[in-house]
Amino acid sequence: RHCHRFGRRGDAAFGPQYALEKCRPSAAAGAGQCVDGLCRERIGGYFVTMQTLAQCALALLLALYVIPAAGSAGGFIVLAVV
């Protein structure tokens, strides 16, 4: 099953906020179904991208600031907090 909205010009400019607004449950579509033909895989792609960027930011923070200042124990404390 393909997204018919994915290939339209200008959809990328709306971003994840547009995707989340169009994927709200409605009585007509039923709970958990996307309205307007927006695919769940596209929202999953946004989630995976944001998760990867957050992991990269945390790795950079650990490598540049936490581990040089507090050593491996400080790094494990930060990971425990996260």
Backbone as JSON Lines, residues from 0, in Angstrom:
{"i":0,"aa":"R","n":[0.84,-1.18,0.0],"ca":[0.0,0.0,0.0],"c":[0.88,1.23,0.0]}
{"i":1,"aa":"H","n":[0.61,2.13,-0.89],"ca":[1.45,3.31,-1.03],"c":[0.74,4.55,-0.51]}
{"i":2,"aa":"C","n":[1.55,5.51,-0.07],"ca":[0.99,6.8,0.33],"c":[0.7,7.61,-0.92]}
{"i":3,"aa":"H","n":[-0.52,8.01,-1.1],"ca":[-0.78,8.85,-2.26],"c":[-0.44,10.3,-1.98]}
{"i":4,"aa":"R","n":[-0.29,10.67,-0.7],"ca":[0.05,12.05,-0.37],"c":[1.56,12.27,-0.31]}
{"i":5,"aa":"F","n":[2.34,11.19,-0.21],"ca":[3.77,11.33,-0.02],"c":[4.43,11.99,-1.22]}
{"i":6,"aa":"G","n":[3.94,11.7,-2.41],"ca":[4.58,12.21,-3.61],"c":[4.13,13.6,-4.02]}
{"i":7,"aa":"R","n":[3.17,14.18,-3.35],"ca":[2.69,15.5,-3.74],"c":[3.73,16.57,-3.44]}
{"i":8,"aa":"R","n":[3.82,17.52,-4.31],"ca":[4.77,18.6,-4.14],"c":[4.31,19.51,-3.0]}
{"i":9,"aa":"G","n":[5.23,19.87,-2.12],"ca":[4.92,20.79,-1.04],"c":[4.56,20.13,0.27]}
{"i":10,"aa":"D","n":[4.36,18.81,0.29],"ca":[4.02,18.14,1.55],"c":[5.17,18.18,2.55]}
{"i":11,"aa":"A","n":[6.4,18.13,2.06],"ca":[7.55,18.11,2.97],"c":[7.64,19.4,3.76]}
{"i":12,"aa":"A","n":[7.11,20.48,3.23],"ca":[7.19,21.76,3.93],"c":[6.32,21.77,5.18]}
{"i":13,"aa":"F","n":[5.3,20.93,5.22],"ca":[4.43,20.91,6.37],"c":[5.06,20.2,7.56]}
{"i":14,"aa":"G","n":[5.84,19.16,7.32],"ca":[6.58,18.46,8.36],"c":[5.71,17.61,9.26]}
{"i":15,"aa":"P","n":[6.3,17.19,10.41],"ca":[5.62,16.25,11.3],"c":[4.36,16.81,11.95]}
{"i":16,"aa":"Q","n":[4.29,18.12,12.15],"ca":[3.1,18.7,12.77],"c":[1.89,18.47,11.86]}
{"i":17,"aa":"Y","n":[2.07,18.66,10.56],"ca":[1.0,18.41,9.61],"c":[0.6,16.94,9.62]}
{"i":18,"aa":"A","n":[1.61,16.07,9.71],"ca":[1.33,14.64,9.71],"c":[0.53,14.25,10.94]}
{"i":19,"aa":"L","n":[0.87,14.8,12.09],"ca":[0.15,14.45,13.32],"c":[-1.27,15.0,13.31]}
{"i":20,"aa":"E","n":[-1.46,16.19,12.75],"ca":[-2.81,16.74,12.69],"c":[-3.71,15.91,11.78]}
{"i":21,"aa":"K","n":[-3.16,15.39,10.69],"ca":[-3.94,14.61,9.75],"c":[-4.15,13.18,10.22]}
{"i":22,"aa":"C","n":[-3.46,12.76,11.28],"ca":[-3.56,11.37,11.71],"c":[-4.33,11.24,13.03]}
{"i":23,"aa":"R","n":[-5.13,12.23,13.35],"ca":[-5.92,12.12,14.57],"c":[-7.09,11.18,14.33]}
{"i":24,"aa":"P","n":[-7.47,10.43,15.35],"ca":[-8.61,9.53,15.18],"c":[-9.91,10.3,14.97]}
{"i":25,"aa":"S","n":[-10.77,9.79,14.16],"ca":[-12.07,10.41,13.97],"c":[-13.13,9.32,13.96]}
{"i":26,"aa":"A","n":[-14.35,9.73,14.18],"ca":[-15.44,8.75,14.22],"c":[-15.64,8.1,12.86]}
{"i":27,"aa":"A","n":[-15.44,8.88,11.8],"ca":[-15.65,8.34,10.46],"c":[-14.57,7.33,10.08]}
{"i":28,"aa":"A","n":[-13.32,7.61,10.47],"ca":[-12.22,6.73,10.08],"c":[-12.04,5.58,11.06]}
{"i":29,"aa":"G","n":[-12.51,5.73,12.27],"ca":[-12.3,4.71,13.29],"c":[-11.04,5.0,14.07]}
{"i":30,"aa":"A","n":[-10.96,4.49,15.26],"ca":[-9.81,4.76,16.12],"c":[-8.55,4.16,15.52]}
{"i":31,"aa":"G","n":[-7.5,4.95,15.47],"ca":[-6.22,4.46,15.01],"c":[-6.01,4.49,13.52]}
{"i":32,"aa":"Q","n":[-7.0,4.9,12.75],"ca":[-6.82,4.98,11.3],"c":[-6.53,6.42,10.91]}
{"i":33,"aa":"C","n":[-5.68,6.58,9.95],"ca":[-5.3,7.93,9.5],"c":[-6.35,8.46,8.53]}
{"i":34,"aa":"V","n":[-6.65,9.72,8.67],"ca":[-7.56,10.37,7.74],"c":[-6.72,10.99,6.63]}
{"i":35,"aa":"D","n":[-7.34,11.3,5.53],"ca":[-6.7,11.95,4.39],"c":[-5.67,11.06,3.72]}
{"i":36,"aa":"G","n":[-5.66,9.76,3.98],"ca":[-4.77,8.85,3.29],"c":[-3.31,8.96,3.7]}
{"i":37,"aa":"L","n":[-3.01,9.53,4.85],"ca":[-1.63,9.68,5.29],"c":[-1.16,8.38,5.92]}
{"i":38,"aa":"C","n":[-0.03,7.88,5.5],"ca":[0.45,6.58,5.95],"c":[1.11,6.64,7.31]}
{"i":39,"aa":"R","n":[0.91,5.6,8.07],"ca":[1.53,5.49,9.39],"c":[3.04,5.38,9.27]}
{"i":40,"aa":"E","n":[3.52,4.8,8.18],"ca":[4.95,4.62,7.99],"c":[5.66,5.97,7.92]}
{"i":41,"aa":"R","n":[4.98,6.97,7.38],"ca":[5.59,8.3,7.27],"c":[5.78,8.9,8.66]}
{"i":42,"aa":"I","n":[4.8,8.75,9.53],"ca":[4.94,9.25,10.89],"c":[6.01,8.45,11.62]}
{"i":43,"aa":"G","n":[6.08,7.15,11.37],"ca":[7.14,6.33,11.96],"c":[8.51,6.79,11.51]}
{"i":44,"aa":"G","n":[8.63,7.22,10.28],"ca":[9.9,7.75,9.78],"c":[10.31,9.02,10.51]}
{"i":45,"aa":"Y","n":[9.34,9.9,10.79],"ca":[9.64,11.1,11.56],"c":[10.13,10.73,12.97]}
{"i":46,"aa":"F","n":[9.48,9.75,13.58],"ca":[9.87,9.33,14.93],"c":[11.29,8.78,14.94]}
{"i":47,"aa":"V","n":[11.61,7.9,14.0],"ca":[12.95,7.31,13.96],"c":[14.0,8.39,13.71]}
{"i":48,"aa":"T","n":[13.7,9.35,12.84],"ca":[14.64,10.43,12.57],"c":[14.88,11.28,13.81]}
{"i":49,"aa":"M","n":[13.82,11.65,14.5],"ca":[13.97,12.48,15.71],"c":[14.7,11.72,16.8]}
{"i":50,"aa":"Q","n":[14.44,10.43,16.94],"ca":[15.12,9.62,17.94],"c":[16.61,9.53,17.63]}
{"i":51,"aa":"T","n":[16.97,9.35,16.38],"ca":[18.38,9.26,15.99],"c":[19.09,10.58,16.23]}
{"i":52,"aa":"L","n":[18.44,11.71,15.91],"ca":[19.05,13.01,16.15],"c":[19.26,13.26,17.64]}
{"i":53,"aa":"A","n":[18.31,12.84,18.46],"ca":[18.46,13.0,19.91],"c":[19.61,12.14,20.44]}
{"i":54,"aa":"Q","n":[19.75,10.94,19.92],"ca":[20.86,10.07,20.34],"c":[22.2,10.67,19.93]}
{"i":55,"aa":"C","n":[22.27,11.26,18.75],"ca":[23.5,11.91,18.31],"c":[23.85,13.11,19.2]}
{"i":56,"aa":"A","n":[22.86,13.89,19.56],"ca":[23.09,15.04,20.44],"c":[23.58,14.58,21.81]}
{"i":57,"aa":"L","n":[23.0,13.52,22.35],"ca":[23.44,13.0,23.65],"c":[24.85,12.44,23.57]}
{"i":58,"aa":"A","n":[25.18,11.76,22.48],"ca":[26.54,11.24,22.32],"c":[27.55,12.37,22.23]}
{"i":59,"aa":"L","n":[27.21,13.44,21.54],"ca":[28.09,14.6,21.45],"c":[28.28,15.25,22.81]}
{"i":60,"aa":"L","n":[27.19,15.4,23.55],"ca":[27.25,15.98,24.9],"c":[28.13,15.14,25.81]}
{"i":61,"aa":"L","n":[27.96,13.83,25.76],"ca":[28.79,12.94,26.59],"c":[30.26,13.03,26.21]}
{"i":62,"aa":"A","n":[30.55,13.0,24.91],"ca":[31.94,12.97,24.45],"c":[32.67,14.28,24.71]}
{"i":63,"aa":"L","n":[31.98,15.41,24.57],"ca":[32.66,16.69,24.69],"c":[32.69,17.26,26.11]}
{"i":64,"aa":"Y","n":[31.67,16.97,26.92],"ca":[31.59,17.65,28.21],"c":[31.58,16.71,29.41]}
{"i":65,"aa":"V","n":[30.74,15.71,29.4],"ca":[30.52,14.9,30.6],"c":[31.71,13.98,30.88]}
{"i":66,"aa":"I","n":[32.11,13.18,29.91],"ca":[33.18,12.2,30.16],"c":[34.53,12.87,30.43]}
{"i":67,"aa":"P","n":[34.92,13.94,29.71],"ca":[36.18,14.59,30.08],"c":[36.17,15.18,31.5]}
{"i":68,"aa":"A","n":[35.02,15.65,31.94],"ca":[34.95,16.28,33.26],"c":[34.74,15.28,34.38]}
{"i":69,"aa":"A","n":[33.89,14.29,34.17],"ca":[33.51,13.38,35.26],"c":[33.93,11.94,35.03]}
{"i":70,"aa":"G","n":[34.52,11.65,33.9],"ca":[34.96,10.29,33.63],"c":[33.8,9.36,33.27]}
{"i":71,"aa":"S","n":[34.12,8.07,33.26],"ca":[33.1,7.1,32.86],"c":[31.95,7.03,33.86]}
{"i":72,"aa":"A","n":[32.25,7.27,35.14],"ca":[31.17,7.26,36.15],"c":[30.15,8.36,35.85]}
{"i":73,"aa":"G","n":[30.61,9.54,35.46],"ca":[29.7,10.62,35.09],"c":[28.88,10.28,33.86]}
{"i":74,"aa":"G","n":[29.51,9.6,32.9],"ca":[28.78,9.18,31.71],"c":[27.67,8.2,32.04]}
{"i":75,"aa":"F","n":[27.96,7.26,32.94],"ca":[26.92,6.29,33.33],"c":[25.81,6.96,34.13]}
{"i":76,"aa":"I","n":[26.14,7.97,34.92],"ca":[25.11,8.71,35.66],"c":[24.18,9.42,34.68]}
{"i":77,"aa":"V","n":[24.74,10.06,33.67],"ca":[23.91,10.75,32.66],"c":[23.02,9.73,31.94]}
{"i":78,"aa":"L","n":[23.57,8.58,31.58],"ca":[22.76,7.57,30.91],"c":[21.65,7.03,31.83]}
{"i":79,"aa":"A","n":[21.94,6.93,33.12],"ca":[20.91,6.48,34.06],"c":[19.77,7.5,34.17]}
{"i":80,"aa":"V","n":[20.13,8.79,34.11],"ca":[19.11,9.84,34.2],"c":[18.23,9.82,32.94]}
{"i":81,"aa":"V","n":[18.86,9.62,31.8],"ca":[18.12,9.61,30.53],"c":[17.27,8.36,30.49]}
